[in-house]
Amino acid sequence: MSERYAVTRLEDVGGFAGAQGAEWHPIRTELGISAFGVNAWRASEAGKELIGEHDEVDGGAGGHEELYVVLAGRATFTVDGETVDAGAGKLVFVGDPAVKRSAVAEEAGTIVLVAGGKRGEAFSISPWERHAKGLQLFGRKDYAGALDYYERAHREAPDQAGVLYNLACAESLVGRPDDALAHLEQAIELSPSFRDAAQTDSDFDSIRADPRFPAPSPDAPD
């Protein structure tokens, strides 16, 4: 790899498996790209979540418009409540940061490339990606390391909802229930979508029976 250009393969871009089983490949970080955001997700089997439901204005989002390119396999996207069947070669562009989007793999080995940035502004790394190293620690089950990482991230960004949520996850996993419940409550106050996310997040299994654990949203599906 020279200083002027780089050539690599996606499988050589190190990553980690997310909570739903899809593997995240941090292309931007690996290649040192600073002008735009670009990463990829790969599903090991059909039915795995590739892109978690999110918008680009809430939680750890960066206000980006995003382009999703299906490189291999087939995925079902849900964009603004509508379903989109996307086979290899299909491009799905979400220009409105407020639109909810998600994707599930329909075939093993499905790969989705994601590129994005904030319209009219120089690229800046989203809060989610800036703190993604902590997710790698979760993937390795290094919960003490994740706790240390998110404690430092919280000191740097005390009002960042995604950091608070992941800090609560780590605290729950290492046996600090009071801290976990307090930080989860703060995360939900900043980003209400985390209320529903917490209901099925196994990181909170140790504190789910606590009466202080947040109840589901009134309009959440049964």
N, C-alpha and C positions, 0 to 999 in steps of 0.2 A: 504494500500500500504506500503510494508516494504522498508527498505533501500537496500535490496539485490535483490528484484525483484518486478515487478508491474503487475497487472492484471486490465484491464479496458475494456470498450466497445467503439467502434468508436463513437457512438452517444453521449457518455459522454465526448468526447474530444471536448472542446469548439472551436468554429470557427466563421467564418463570411461568408456572401454571397458576392462573387465577383461581378464585374460590369455586367457580363453576366448571373448571377443567380446561378452559381454553388457555393456550400458551401465548404470552405477550412477548413480541420481539421489538425491543427499543431501537429501531433503526436510526432515529435521529441522534441519539446518544452515541451509538456504536460508530457512526460515520462522522460525528462531529458537525452535524448540520445545524446552522444557526439562523438561516433565512426563513425556514418554514418547519412546521411540525409534520412528522411522518413516522408511523409505526405500523405494526401488523399483528394480527391475531390469527392463531391456527387452532382448529378444533381436532382433538384426537379421535372423536367419534361423533356420530349423528346425535342430535338432540342437545348438544352442549351449547351453552350461551357463548356467543362470540363477542357481542357488544352489549354490555349491560344497559338497561334503560336509563337514559339521562337526557338532559338538555345542556346547553352550553352557557347558561346563565346562573345555574344553581350550584351549590356545594363547591366542589373543587374545579369548576369549569373556568375556561379562559375567554369565553365570549367568541369562540371560533366558529366560522363556517367550515363545514367538513365535507370531504369527498371520500366515499367508500368504494373501493374497487375489489370485486371478487376475482382473485387470481386463480383459484382452483376450487373445485367442488361446487356446492350450491348452498345458499343461505336464504332464510326468510327474514326480511326486514319488516319491522313495524315502524312506520314514520307518520307522525301526526295522526295516529289512530288507524292508518290504512296499511294493509299488508302488501308487501312487494316481494315477488318471487325473483331471486337473483342468482342466475347461474354464472359460470366462469365467463369473464369478460363484461359483465354487467357493472355499470357505474351508477351509484346512488349519491346524489348531491343534496346536502341539507344546508341551504343558505341562510335560513333564519335560525339564529342561536337559540331561540325560545322553543323550538319544535322538539318534542320528545322523539327519541329514536332508540331502537334496539335491534339485535339480530341474533338468530339461532341457526346453527349449522344443520343442514339437512343431510349431509354426507360426511363420512369420516375424512379428515384431511382437508376440510374446507379452510381456505385462507382468505382473509380480508385485509387489504392494505388501506390505511386511513391517513389522509393528509389534511391539514387544516391550518388556519390562521385567522386573525381578526381583521376584518375588512378595513382598509384604509389606514392601517397602523403597521409599524415595524413589528416583526414577530417577537413575541415573548412567551416563554414556557408557561404552560398552564400550571396552577397550583397542584393539580392532581399529578402531573408528570414530575414536577419538582420533588415531590415527596414519594414517588413510586418505589424508591429503593427500600423503603420500609415494607412494601408489599412483597418484595423478594425475600425479606427476612421471615415474613409470615409463611411464605411458600416453603422455606427450609425448616419450618417449625421452631425457629429461633425466636421464641416469644419474648425472652428477656432482652434480646438485641432489638426487637421491634419496639418494645417499651422504651428503651433508652433512645432510640431514633425518634420516636414520635414525641417524647418529652422534650427533646431538643427542638424539634420542628414546632411544637406548641409554643415554646418560649419565643421563637422567631416570628410566629404568626398566630397570636393568641385567639384571633377571631376567625380562623379558617375552619369551616365546618367539617371538611373531609379529614383534616388532621385530628380534630377532636373526636370524630367517630372512630378512626383507626386507633387513637390512643385509648379510647374506651374498650375497643376489642382486645388490645394487648393487656390492659389492666384486668379485664375479665379472665383472660387465659392464664395469667400468672397469679390469680387469687387475690385481687384487690377490688372486691365488689363495690365498696363505697365510692372509690375513685371512679370506677367504670360507670356507675349509675349517674354520678354527677356530670361527668364529661359527655355521656350519651345525651343527657337532658340538654346540655348546652349546644351540642351538635344539632339536635332537633329544633331548638329555638332559632338557630341560624339558618337551617335548611330543613324544612318540615318533611321532605321526602325521605329523610333518614329514619323517620318513625316507622314507616312500612318496611324499609330495608332491614331494620333490626328484628322484625318479627320472625324472619326465617334465617337469620345469620347464626350459624352454629357457634360462632365465637362467643355468643352470649348465652349459651345453654346453661352455664353455671349460675347465672343470675336471673334467668327468665321467670322463675317462680317467685322472685322477690316482689312484694306488693308495690315497690317503687318503680318497677320496670314499666316503661311506657306502654300504654294500651294501643291497640291498632287504631288507625284513623277510622272515623265513623263510616266513611264510604269505601273502606277497604273491602275487597272480595272475601267471602267466607272461605 
